Amino acid sequence: VDIQPLDSPPPDKPLDVVATDRACIRCSYNLRGLPTSGVCPECGTPVELSLRGYYLAFAAPEYVDSLRRGVTLVLNGILLYAVMFFGGFVLKVSLSSVLALSVRSAIWEVAMLLPTAMMLVGYWQFTRPDPSTIDREAPAAARRIVRIAIAIQGVTVAVGVLADLVRTGFSAPPTLLPAATIMSWLLGLASVGAWITQFFAVVIYVTWLARRIPDRGIVTRCGVYIWLLPTLFVILLPAVFIGPIIAIGLYWALLDRLRKHLRAIQLTGMPARFA
Ligand SMILES: [Zn+2]
């Protein structure tokens, strides 16, 4: 009987190597063929950190941080937008004897740029690519669609504000007015189109993130909200904005739940627990 003495070293373990294509969580480098005990040759991140799986708790901390900062900016931007939108109405009416309509409108438009910019920047951060999955991402991934929609909105907002300021400051020759009107209609159309596209793309993108939490509750809600929120928005729009208020409230709560998970992952390494 061959009994090994207890103090002898264990037989050499076979060298473990990464057997399939696997991207580094930090720099996307393909780790295939490298020893699992080593480090990424591009960025020095331990290889084993990239092999733990798909959940956000195992993603690169900078990536999770970008998601959380982005979604927080979006949530605060929505709140500020709502407050300023309704506050602006009151202010516009109450200042009607002091300031001309065109001046009040211009001030309001410039002021609303702040929450708008918060949302656009926030969505951009929130849709930062994950180095560990970017190599497998489809060209038409929801994340990319959100970014295209955000870019279009950024351009239309900037051009729209410039055009309005020019129109307020100078009296354009009457021959240019039809062209200016058509231009502003086209801008408005592009902006609304981008905004609608962005809504559907964000919901699909949030579903993808929720699977990586994992949170089945968010996944289920996304499946309902993708048709419920636009329906509420349109059907109850004429009723003193009731539809948009409910729809935006539900959307806000959905993103807030995701934000709580991201925060919990940063603080504890685990997603949040909801009763
Ligand atoms: Zn790397």
Boltz pocket constraint, residues with backbone or C-beta under 6 A from the ligand:
constraints:
  - pocket:
      binder: B
      contacts: [[A, 24], [A, 25], [A, 26], [A, 27], [A, 28], [A, 29], [A, 40], [A, 41], [A, 42], [A, 43], [A, 44], [A, 45]]
      max_distance: 6.0
